[in-house]
C-alpha cells in the first residue's frame, strides 16, 4: 500500500514562456516543433522542481492542454 500524503489536483499555471510561444505559434512566427520544444523545456523545469520538493509522483502540469472547459 502506498503512503501518499499529497494530491495534485488540476493544472499548474502556464509559465510566461509557454504563453508567448503559443501566441507566436498562433501568429505563424514559430513552428509546431519549436512550440513543442519550449513546452518540453518548461515541463522538464516543472518536474525538476516537483522532484526537488520531494514529490514521489509528479505531473507535467497539463502544460500542453489547450482547453479548460468542464462539461459534466
Long-range contacts (C-beta under 8 A, 24 or more apart in sequence): 4-56, 4-57, 6-55, 8-55, 8-57, 8-59, 10-62, 11-61, 11-62, 11-63, 11-65, 11-68, 12-46, 12-59, 12-61, 12-62, 12-63, 14-61, 14-63, 15-42, 15-45, 15-63, 17-41, 17-42, 18-42, 18-63, 39-63, 39-64
